[in-house]
Amino acid sequence: MKAKNNCIKIAMLVLVLVAAFATAAAQSQSPVRWRTFVKMTGPTEGTVTLRCLVAPGTHVYGMNIPEGGPKATSIDFSGSEGITFQGKAEAVPAAESVDDALFGMKLEQWSSNFEVRRKFRLTGPADKAKLNVRIVYMSCDNQNCRPPKTETITAKIPAYTK
């Protein structure tokens, strides 16, 4: 009788552990993913596109957030080498202004995929240039917010082809 009870206890423990690992694995899947595309538009000019893939039911906060709100999305290109950036980064589509119930204020956010584009010029040979981008962002769903997350993206600059 004791052996049977011990087997049942061990089986229950194994089931609880399997369920815990499955839950942890599901939660580790980020609802926000970033992809990078670098395109040379001329011998010394190009555009970098950072595509943000936002899972349904999730939103990412915009780049202009008032004090007291969530962490604004920021994109830092300053670690890049052999490149000078032209103009400001442009988000397409622009973030929409929404009354955010979690923070009780009107906030910019994206609730679907978006891109951030920025033009650049090479300051030397393409094979010596390197894109280094640091993205800090915060995402929420309708009930919970995740802590701000930092993504670091590096990419080589391709050679220009007509």
Salt bridges, closest charged atoms under 4 A:
GLU45 OE2 - ARG121 NH1 2.85
ASP99 OD1 - LYS106 NZ 3.44
ASP100 OD2 - HIS59 NE2 3.69
GLU115 OE2 - ARG51 NH2 2.69
GLU115 OE1 - ARG117 NH2 2.69
ASP141 OD2 - ARG146 NH2 3.83
GLU151 OE2 - LYS149 NZ 3.78
